[in-house]
Amino acid sequence: MARGSRKEIPPAGEKRDALLRVLAAAAVLSLTAIAEPVPARTVLRISTPAVPDDWHVKMLYLFRDELAKTAPGLEVQVHPSGTLFKQGAKVVAMQRGNLEMALVSMQDIARQIPEYSIFTAGYLIRDPRHLAKVYGGPIGEEVRRRTAEAMGIELLQAVYLGTRELGLREPRRVRTPADLAGVKLRMPGSKEWLFLGRALGASPAPLAFTEVYLGLKTGTIDGQDNPLPTLKSAKFYEVTRQIVLTAHLVDVLQLAIAEKAWSALPAKDKAAIKSAAAKAAKFNDENRAREERELLEFFRAQGIEITTPDVDAFRKTVQAAYLGSEYAEKWPRGLLERINAVK
């Protein structure tokens, strides 16, 4: 090797000092990483009996994805098909602090606020547009405040459930409520739902949503009432041979959050949740209304008979049943007239 070409080798002491400096720097970085707090995430679990193909579940995923962008500190978990809480258990779970969010029906609310049984009455809301104006205006704000005070649940957004029609496992002539005599019509288990079933002329049979398909298939029930998109998404049409277009209830669900979870959120997260809820509701409402218009032809193609009864006869019978009941005695004075006056 030529003279002067040899590299100088640092003394052992210098090598040791350099190594110690590297190790010290790594230790500082490690301690810094440990010391830095991991941002806390608030988990919001949403329970719904709706199946994954239902627009309501798709809406909840849109709600989740929107909040992932606008409020990254919130983690939304969607639990469809009643896998977390069954249909009748959601409200109590929210009130006990066991659940953060759910899609709540006005029947759920009327169970604890009896005067709001008015919102469960057949032939009250005329159409989806009327529904949006009622719940999106002063009446809806009154309902929100009262529900928060009385139940500890904050109503974030009303969403269109659909116009409920009758689906029967076997065809029959249905012109008036008298023609439904003896028909075992599945209804959710609350007394408000069961009253509606009787007002329609049927024999209401309480049954969980997740058990309806098997009930129709085996004959445990003779029929069920749901909006047409639910008939498709839950595959009830596979065990249905007739759809009767009674249009007896233009129905709503409320995207709701437990007051305890809501009050713990900062203002910016509350604003993000309300914005995401409004966007999700618009998505749901538009798609459900469109699908309802298109589904009749789909059901006809499945061999299902579509019939239209004497809707005026149904309306008169059902309204008379409500006005003569204990429910109407509890309705807030003037509220029915105010709802009718919304254009």
URSUL-V524178 format. One line per field, one symbol per residue. psi: psi as a letter, one per 40 degrees, with the letter a starting at -180 (. if undefined). A space follows every 50 residues. Layout:
# URSUL-V524178
psi=???
This chain:
# URSUL-V524178
psi=hiheehihhiiddddddddddddddddddddddddhihhihhhhhhhiei ideiddddddddddddddddgeehhhhhgiffddiideeddddddeeeid iihhiddddddegdeeedeeiifdhdidddddddeeaddddddddddddd efhhhdhhihdihhihhidhiihhdiddeehehghhiieiddddddddde eighhhhideeddddddeedieiihiiddddddefdddfhehhhgdfehh iiihhiihdddddeiidddddddddddddddddddddddddddddddddd deehhhihagdddddddddddddeiddddehhheddddddeh.
